[in-house]
Amino acid sequence: MSPVAAGTRTWLTEADCDLDVFRSLVEQRTDPADHPSAERIEQNVPLYDSDRLRALAATAEGRRDVQSELVGALLDGPGIVVLKNAFPDAAVVDRASDAFRALIEEERAGGTARGDHFAKPGANDRVWNALDKVAVRAPEVFADYYANDVLELVSEAWLGPAYQVTSQVNVVNPGGAAQSVHRDYHLGFLTQAQAAAYPAHVHRLSPTLTLQGAVAHCDMPVESGPTLYLPHSQKFEPGYLAWRLPRFVEYFEASHVQLPLEQGDAVFFNPALFHAAGHNRSAGIRRMANLLQVSSAFGRAMERVDREAMANALFPVLLRRKSEGVSEDWLRRVVAATAEGYPFPTTPALDPPVAGLAPPSQADMLAQAVAQGWDPERLRQELRAAAERRQS
């Protein structure tokens, strides 16, 4: 390995991928004292009861304490947290599952079904751009699902405000083989040569721009192949160059952990964590997960999402739910999952700042429309005009 200390190198190469150094990181034990709000540590992973987190985060100070603990786990700890019962209403999850299955059947019938990044085509059923597809086709289902407070709690902890949600549904059928081990977006989607072209500080920055998550849409015993993880592997600086190397693949296959999940549980992890979907060895479990990729306002998501169409589709639902008495927090969470929260890039000559350093974002506009009870046609026109102002 290079004699230069990790964190001070300018460039990384495969020569920096020292398996002994990697092992010294991933073979450490997760200290329960670092995760006082967790129910327990299982296979080096802290498991949290979501209702307890909700109670602890009920005050501003408590919320910050919980978020600090989650950040510590994702950054300097094992790189992964399991949030038990994050989606406590089974009916909400079931309705979303029904919407996902309808999309899978629609795409299969239309010949547009797609494969996976890290598994052979046909092994899984995958719905890309599931976020906007569900929002437009089933806005009521979308609103109930993405109003989830735990999703907001952990996304805001890792990324700060104005985060953006995208979703890909993944169904691993009985017999579906495991994925190959990998890291994730951004650098994880590059070739070895492309990743090496980025300086070391970008390798350190990339994971902080994205939060990976998965919501269990069915019970997932180990035989159904829930995701394989290697806790603490996100701390290995040259990991974006290491995960394809045979000696690291072999180590992952021998040393990973695998946790069973129940419907409504959620897993969130640092995208630099070594991970892979498992082999579904069950006789009849179609293992369905909603894979969440939550992006920083300062990064760009993997998928291009039609948030203008989503905002128009969700607006009548938001108005009605507001009239029925849902909380401002509920409305805020759905707006955050629906609309673009960051107003750039734009054309400042056409879209100048208003009452600040930036023009209003799409999310600002949708929130204003809900607060003021706009007519849907007014929102449609305002969103279209704002989109046109952002064109060069």
Salt bridges, closest charged atoms under 4 A:
ASP16 OD1 - ARG9 NH1 3.58
GLU27 OE2 - ARG23 NE 2.98
GLU39 OE2 - ARG52 NH1 3.34
GLU42 OE1 - ARG40 NE 3.08
ASP51 OD1 - ARG54 NH1 2.92
ASP98 OD1 - ARG101 NH2 2.91
GLU105 OE2 - ARG108 NH1 2.64
GLU106 OE2 - ARG137 NH2 2.93
GLU107 OE2 - LYS133 NZ 2.47
ASP116 OD1 - ARG126 NH2 2.25
ASP125 OD1 - ARG108 NH2 2.84
ASP125 OD2 - ARG286 NH2 2.77
GLU140 OE2 - ARG320 NH2 1.79
GLU140 OE1 - ARG321 NH2 2.93
ASP144 OD2 - ARG95 NH2 3.63
ASP144 OD1 - ARG321 NH1 2.69
ASP149 OD1 - ARG54 NE 2.97
GLU152 OE1 - ARG63 NH2 3.46
GLU152 OE2 - ARG332 NH2 2.80
GLU152 OE1 - ARG333 NH1 3.77
GLU156 OE1 - ARG63 NH2 3.28
ASP184 OD2 - HIS182 NE2 3.86
ASP184 OD2 - HIS275 NE2 2.83
GLU237 OE1 - ARG9 NH2 2.52
GLU237 OE2 - ARG204 NH1 2.45
GLU262 OE1 - LYS84 NZ 3.24
ASP265 OD2 - LYS84 NZ 2.47
GLU308 OE1 - ARG384 NH2 2.68
GLU324 OE2 - ARG320 NE 3.82
ASP329 OD1 - ARG332 NH1 2.62
GLU340 OE1 - ARG300 NH1 3.94
ASP351 OD1 - ARG389 NE 3.32
ASP351 OD2 - ARG390 NH1 3.55
GLU377 OE1 - ARG380 NE 3.77
GLU388 OE2 - ARG384 NH1 3.73
